[in-house]
Amino acid sequence: MFRVRPFQERDRTALEAIYRECRSEAAWLQSTQESNFARDTDGEALLVAVGNSDEPEGFVSVWESEAFIHHLYVRNGSRNKGIAKQLLDSLISRLPKPWRLKCVRANDVALAFYLRHGWLEVSSGVGEDGPYAVLEKA
């Protein structure tokens, strides 16, 4: 069983590891910029999915003023257990909709996940990691 709670400073090392692991597995990432958890989540609200031992299994980071979901990552061994959906659902009480995010089109697993969960494509563009879709959840 997993639950979602706010970030605590003691989570930092585990979240940094999840972030590096997930981004290193992302063959679709074209950016040569080194992953830096602290820099890449600076100023964002962080919610953490934890198991019974309170060990982080995934996280979501949100730029609250724009209801923009910037990062959603789940540890490799904990995927396909509903954690990503649970992290998004935890935002319902704290973040007014509509929510938005960018998803690189080459990240077909993530894009399929969002579309399967009711997100709609509202625009698109091309960034440093290639073509992306802007998705919205109302």
N, C-alpha and C positions, 0 to 999 in steps of 0.2 A: 504494500500500500504506500502511496505517496501523498504528500501534502505540499502546499505552496505557502511560503512565508517570505517576509521581507529579507533582503540581503543583510547579513551581519559581517562585520569585518573579518571574522574568523573563516568566512567562506572564500575569501579572496584567492588563496592558493589553489583550491579545488576548482573554482570558476575559471581562473587563468588556464589551468590544465585542460578543462573541457573546451574552452575557447580555442586554444592552440591545436588540440586534437582534431576538433571538428573542421577547423579551417585548413589544417594540413591534409585532411582527407578530401577536401573540396577541389577536385580536378578542374572544375569549371572556373575557379578563381584565377583571373589573369593578372591581378594587381601584384606588383613586386614589393609593395609596402609590407614590412614585417608586421605581423599581428601583435597588437599591444592592447591587452584587455583594459588596463587603466585608462589609456588614451581614448580607446574606441567606445568606452561607456561613460566617459566623463560627463557629468551633469544629468545623467539619465537615472530613472528609477529602476531598480533591479528587484526582481522577484525570483526566488529560488525554489526549485522542486527538490524535496528531500525524502529519503526513505526512512524506515524505522530507526536507523542509527543516526539520523539527522545529517547524513553525508549528502552533499549536493549531487544530484543526478542530471540537472539541467537548469537553465535560467532563461528569462526574458528580460530585455532591457528596453525601456520606453522613454522617448522624449515626450513628456507629459503635456507640455504646452501646445503641442501640435497633434496629440494622440497618435504619434508615429512610433510604430514598433520597429526598432532598429536591429535587434538581435534576438534570435530564438534558437537555442542550441540544447541538445540532449546528448549526454554521454553515449558513446557507441554501444556499450553493453546494455543500455537501458531504453533503447529505441523500440518503437512499436508496442508500447505499453500504455499509451494514452497520456504520457507526460506532457508532450507539446500542447495537446488540446487542453489539458488541465491548467497549464501555465497561461494560455490565452483566456480560458474561462475565468481565471482569477482576476483578470483585469476588469471584468464587468462592473464590479462595485467601486472601482477606483478611477476608471478612465471613461469619460463620455464618448459615445460613438458619434460619428463614424470614426473608425480606426483606419489608418493607412500604413502601408509598408511597400518597399521595393523588393522584388524577387528577380534575380538574374534568371533569364529564360533557360540557360543551360543547366540550372539547378532544378531539373525536372521532377525530382522527388518532392522538394519543397513546394514547387508550383502546384503539383497535383494535390498535395496535402491541403493547401489553402483553398483551392477551388472545390475540393470535396467537402470542405467545411463551410461553404457558403460565401467565400470571398469572391468579389467580382473585379474584373480588370476594368479600371477607369481611365488609364492612359498608359503610355509606354515611352521608352527612350533608350539611349545608349550611353553607358557610363564606362569607367575604366575597366570594369570586368565584363563588358559586352552588353548586348541588348537586355533590357529588363522590362518587367511589367510592374505598373503601380496598381496595387490591389487595395480594395476598400471593403470593410465589413461594417454594414449599417446596423 
